[in-house]
Amino acid sequence: MDPRVKRLLAFCAEEPTSILITPCELKKESWFENLKFIKEIICTSTECEGEVDCIKMNPQGFFLPFDRFNIWILDLSHFPYSPGYAFYTGYQTLKDFGIIAIIGEIESSLDSIALSYGFQILYNGEWHYYLKAGKGTVIE
């Protein structure tokens, strides 16, 4: 199994049942094959023409089905909004517990942004992992 996906799944507090991927092009990456057992994988793109299981992003305003996903895999270089908006949206989109995995180079301020939205920093590397804890819970 791809080590990035293995680490991601190891961080999950509950069995991942649904994953959001931004953008849809990430489904073509080799690591995606390791997620085939997940029952629901939805992607987002500004161009979802004919794409199955795709949520079209409006560049003027980004809306996702809230309280639905356990994991969000996000490539910030293809995300048409600020990193702060990504964490705001992630906070609204993930279930009580959830992981955001950010792909690629990140700004040094990203950890501060994540903390300000209540995410715990789990690991920084090729992928950067952040945990959203459930309401009223403390993760040590």
N, C-alpha and C positions, 0 to 999 in steps of 0.2 A: 504494500500500500504506500502511496505517496506520503512522505513524512509530514508535509504541510497539512494534508487532510487528516492524517492520523493524530496529529497534535490537536487539530480543531475538534475532532470527535472526542478526544480525551478530556477536553475542557467542558464538554456539555454535561450539565447537571441532570438532565433527563434525556430519554431517548429522542433523538432528533426526528421529528415527523414532517417538518416542512422547512425548506431552505429557499431563500431569496438570493438571486445572483444578479449583480449589476456590473457590466452590461451582459446581454445575451451572448456576446461573442466569447465569453469565458467558458461556455459549454463546449467549445471546440478544443479547449486545453486538455493535455494528457491527464492531469489530475482529476478531471471531471468523471472519468470512468470509475473512480473509487467511490462515487456517490450514487451509483445506480440503484442501490438497495433502499434509498430514501423514497417514501411513498409520494411525496409532493415536492417538486422542484419548479419554482416559478422564476422567470427572469424578467428584467426590466430593460427597456431600451427606448430611445427617442424614435426609433423606426421599427415597429413591430409588424410590419406588413406580412401577413400570412403566417407569422410565427405562432406555434402552439404554445400554450402556457406562458404567454408573455403579457406583461402589464406595460402599456405604453406610457412613457414619461412625457409630460408636457414641459418643454424647457421654460415656460413662463411660471409654472407652479407644479411641484412634485407631490403627488399623493399616492399612498400605498394602502392596501387593506391592513388596518391596524389590528394589533393583538392576534396575530396569526402565525408568525414564523418563529422558529427556534434559532435559526442561524441566518446571518446575512453576510455573504461573501461579496465584497465591494472593491472594485478597482477605481481608486479616486482619480486616476488620469482620464477615465472615461465618464466621470460623474460630473454633470454640467452645473453643479452647485458647490457651495463652500463645504469644507470639512465639518464646520459647526452644524450646518444644515443636515449633513449625513448623520451626525450623532443625535440631533434632535429627532430626525425621522426614525432612526434606529430605536430610540427610546420608545417612540410611539408604536413602532411596527412589531417589535419582538414580544414574545409572550413574557410571563413573569420572570423567567430566566431566559437568557439568550446571549448569543455570542455574535459580535461583529468581527469578521476577519477582513482586514484591509490589505490589499495587495499593492506592492510597489514601494517606491521611495516616498517617504512622508516628511512633512515639515516637523521641526523640533517642537513646535507648539501643539501638535496633534494630541499628545498625551494630556496636556493641560485642558484642551477642549473636551477630551473624553471624560476626564475627572469632573469637569464642571457640569456635565450632564449625568453624573452618577455612575459612570462605567468604571470598572476596575481594570487596570492594566494587567494582562496575563503574561504576555510575551511579545517582544519586538525582535523581528528578524526579517526574512524575506517576506513573510506575512506578519501582520501585527494583529494580535488578538485582544479583544476587550470584552469583558463580561458585564452584562446588565443583570443585577441581582433583583430578586422579587421584592415586592413592597414589604417593608418591615423586617427584612432579613439582613443579616450581617455576614459577609464572607471574609474569613481571615486568611 
